[in-house]
Amino acid sequence: MPTGHRATGAAPNGAPDIAALDRNDPLKDRRELFSIPDGVLYLDGNSLGVLPKSVPARLAEAVTKEWGESLIRAWNEHGWIDLPQRVGDRIARIIGAAPGQVTACDSTSINVFKVLAAALALRPDRKVILSDSGNFPTDLYMAQGLRDLLGQGHELKIVAPEQVEAAIGEDVAVVMLTQVDYRSGRLHDMAAITAIAHAAGALTIWDLAHSAGALPVELDAAGADFAVGCGYKYLNGGPGAPAFLYVAQRHLDHVAPPLTGWMGHAAPFAFDLDYRADTGIGRMRVGTPPILSLVALEAALAAFEGVDMAALRAKSISLSELFRAEVERRCPDLELASPRDPQARGSQVSFRFEHGYALMQALIARGVIGDFRAPDVVRFGFTPLYLSHADVMAACDILQEIMETRAWDRPEFHKRAKVT
Ligand SMILES: *Cc1c(COP(=O)(O)O)cnc(C)c1O
């Protein structure tokens, strides 16, 4: 260690030693795997991950050689037919699941519908779907649609996140939660809630949209029943990348898939007139998989190969704590909207500000990309694979300047776009 730097990252005057933190970062070499535009400080990997450098060439190969030359033969010759399972097993390693329980397919919204229907069918005598007000709206919307479609008198009960444990009673069929709150970053204790749910005879569905690739997830160890998540957030699979779903091994041979498409059939190319569910996780698939998107996601997942998820979590906390502390110290008008305890949140930090939308537009104009969530939350995601502590400090400098000069208060920053 050179003199003058301490491994803790604290400089002699008590300020964080940013250079030492980055020098001692065990994940620092991973940044090279990603294509980050010059002048951009990207704090939105929780919404859309950046482009991994390996993806364009792999996609071009899949388009020109596999599709272009092999044509329909590619389903066998290039293993297209097995891609959903191959990608599923890669994701399984990142979320603490043994092989054979995860498949990449459809969107998260569709997968919520599928696993919720499957779970409710396993608890026919119970009528309550329990969720919380921190859940992402699409999960709640899908539950409402399924409830109405089933017409069996199910109730979607939505309680405050702190009230979930107390609301798990003998009437609850399924506890359906997003582990990391998309707005505040608050982290639910998956193992504890799953144990309480099981003690009451209920099943659990975990949405890992803001967990997968952001922190260690242990689905098998926690005893989770079902899970879903996104391919385009921390997993960097690209816009609209296929999502994933998990069904615990002990349920695999009992679950009845609600969408009985031919790709979930035991023998799709027998062209039987009657549906017969595939064995294992394959039965949760529906139609022809989006090969080009799966190819991109598979290439992107290579960036996680050999990553120690505990080290990833440690860096995520180091980055997000640096940001939280600096912003709270330098920008008193921003009110912390995330848990202060880093163990109680995922890999993001949010602040409340009355003019949050305009503030985020001003930040984006200066190359600091986060996002805004109505009504007043500015959200910053910290992706340990490609962000450094120096990036975080540079973003803090720009944020402080914008707040001090009120640069956000320009008419063009108040005009709302379709996507925030
Ligand atoms: C991002 C997100 C989704 C997105 O669902 P899509 O079907 O991919 O649009 C769903 N659930 C949660 C919790 C999310 O954060």
PDBQT file of the ligand as one rigid body, heavy atoms in Angstrom, charges set to zero:
ROOT
HETATM    1  C1  LIG A 501     -39.510  -2.722 -13.563  1.00  0.00    +0.000 C 
HETATM    2  C2  LIG A 501     -40.515  -3.538 -12.833  1.00  0.00    +0.000 A 
HETATM    3  C3  LIG A 501     -41.466  -4.294 -13.528  1.00  0.00    +0.000 A 
HETATM    4  C4  LIG A 501     -41.564  -4.176 -15.020  1.00  0.00    +0.000 C 
HETATM    5  O1  LIG A 501     -42.411  -5.100 -15.579  1.00  0.00    +0.000 OA
HETATM    6  P1  LIG A 501     -42.419  -5.264 -17.175  1.00  0.00    +0.000 P 
HETATM    7  O2  LIG A 501     -43.429  -6.281 -17.426  1.00  0.00    +0.000 OA
HETATM    8  O3  LIG A 501     -41.036  -5.610 -17.588  1.00  0.00    +0.000 OA
HETATM    9  O4  LIG A 501     -42.773  -3.931 -17.765  1.00  0.00    +0.000 OA
HETATM   10  C5  LIG A 501     -42.309  -5.123 -12.798  1.00  0.00    +0.000 A 
HETATM   11  N1  LIG A 501     -42.229  -5.192 -11.446  1.00  0.00    +0.000 NA
HETATM   12  C6  LIG A 501     -41.343  -4.440 -10.752  1.00  0.00    +0.000 A 
HETATM   13  C7  LIG A 501     -41.284  -4.554  -9.277  1.00  0.00    +0.000 C 
HETATM   14  C8  LIG A 501     -40.472  -3.589 -11.431  1.00  0.00    +0.000 A 
HETATM   15  O5  LIG A 501     -39.615  -2.828 -10.743  1.00  0.00    +0.000 OA
ENDROOT
TORSDOF 0
